[in-house]
Amino acid sequence: MVNESLIHPTVVVQYGSRIYKSSILRYTYVNNNCYIINTNVGSFCSIANNVMIGGGQHPIYFVSSSPLFYSDNNVFNKYFHKAQFQEYLQTSIGNDVWIGANAFIRGGLTIGHGAIIGAHAVVTKDVEPYSIVVGNPARVIKMRFNEEIISKLLKIRWWDWTDVELSRSGSFFENINDFLEK
């Protein structure tokens, strides 16, 4: 189910996934039973089964954390007060991000280009480009490439290339050195 969202025609959304108030750019796939809300997802992302991105938050410093005291749009269809509280923060997923099965990404975060989020990770902080994060809470276990290569990839921005340019260069994607030389 896709509501109030902009989804590029090349995007594939599998069975049972729900996408609300989000945008997803080209050649990204969202596997089965994912929940994505208030999120901008880049191109060429791979999102595995049962991933949750950008869910709502509750106020922890109010007297009650119940939505009855801050949201006029809740499961009760009733509210006692409409407080000034931002329930859904904007989340940003860069290009070429791989998100493993059952991962949870808290709303309001930025996941950098080329990052990998391990299966079952609970991401509570921003993730730098080309980082590999795993665990609960998620932590960086290594970088995909060294700083020089990351800098070059971020400058090249291959995810913005046309389909023709990608087809011409596709054979170089197997080897980072060959790709950067080209």
SVG drawing of the C-alpha trace seen along z (x, -y; Angstrom):
<svg xmlns="http://www.w3.org/2000/svg" viewBox="-13 -24 56 34">
<polyline fill="none" stroke="black" stroke-width="0.4" points="0.0,0.0 1.4,-3.4 -0.2,-6.6 0.7,-10.2 4.1,-9.2 6.2,-9.7 7.5,-6.5 9.7,-6.4 8.3,-4.0 11.4,-1.7 10.9,-1.1 9.6,2.3 7.5,2.6 6.8,6.2 3.8,7.7 2.6,6.3 4.8,3.3 3.3,-0.1 4.8,-3.4 3.4,-6.7 4.4,-10.3 7.6,-9.2 9.6,-9.4 11.6,-6.6 14.0,-7.2 14.9,-4.9 15.8,-1.3 15.2,-0.9 13.4,2.2 11.4,2.6 10.9,6.2 8.0,7.8 6.3,6.4 8.3,3.2 6.9,0.0 8.4,-3.3 7.0,-6.6 8.0,-10.2 11.2,-9.1 13.1,-10.1 14.9,-7.0 17.6,-7.4 18.2,-5.5 19.6,-1.9 18.7,-1.0 18.1,2.6 15.6,2.9 15.1,6.4 12.0,8.0 10.4,6.6 12.3,3.3 10.8,0.4 11.9,-3.1 10.8,-6.4 8.0,-5.4 6.4,-7.9 7.8,-9.0 6.1,-9.7 6.9,-12.6 8.9,-11.4 8.8,-14.7 5.0,-15.2 3.0,-13.9 1.7,-11.1 3.2,-9.6 -0.2,-8.6 -1.2,-10.0 -4.5,-11.1 -2.6,-14.1 -0.8,-15.3 -2.3,-13.8 -5.7,-14.4 -5.0,-11.5 -4.6,-8.4 -6.2,-4.9 -8.8,-6.1 -10.2,-8.8 -10.3,-11.0 -8.0,-13.4 -7.9,-15.4 -5.4,-17.9 -3.6,-18.8 -0.1,-19.6 2.8,-21.1 4.7,-17.9 6.3,-16.5 5.3,-12.9 7.0,-12.0 10.5,-13.3 11.8,-13.4 14.2,-10.5 16.7,-10.5 18.2,-7.3 21.0,-8.1 21.7,-6.3 23.0,-2.8 22.1,-1.9 21.5,1.8 19.2,2.4 19.2,5.9 16.1,7.9 14.3,6.9 16.3,3.6 14.7,0.7 15.7,-2.9 14.4,-5.5 12.7,-8.5 14.6,-11.7 17.9,-10.1 20.2,-10.4 21.7,-7.3 24.6,-8.2 25.2,-7.0 26.5,-3.5 25.9,-2.5 25.0,1.0 22.6,1.6 23.0,5.2 20.0,7.5 18.2,6.9 20.1,3.7 18.4,1.0 19.7,-2.3 19.3,-5.2 22.0,-7.6 22.9,-9.0 25.1,-6.6 28.0,-8.0 28.4,-7.3 29.8,-3.8 29.7,-2.7 28.7,0.9 26.6,0.9 25.2,3.8 23.7,4.6 21.3,3.1 22.0,0.3 23.7,0.3 27.4,-0.5 30.0,-0.9 32.0,2.3 33.9,1.1 34.0,-1.1 33.3,0.3 36.3,-1.7 39.1,-4.0 38.5,-7.7 40.1,-8.5 37.8,-6.1 34.7,-7.3 35.5,-10.9 35.9,-10.0 32.6,-8.0 30.7,-10.9 32.2,-13.3 31.4,-11.0 27.7,-10.5 27.3,-7.6 23.7,-7.1 22.8,-10.3 24.0,-8.9 21.6,-8.1 20.7,-4.5 22.9,-4.8 25.9,-5.9 25.3,-3.1 25.1,-0.6 28.4,-1.8 30.1,-1.6 28.4,1.4 31.3,3.8 33.5,1.6 31.3,1.9 32.9,5.2 36.2,3.6 36.5,0.3 39.9,-0.5 38.9,0.1 35.7,-1.9 37.6,-4.9 40.2,-4.8 37.4,-4.9"/>
</svg>
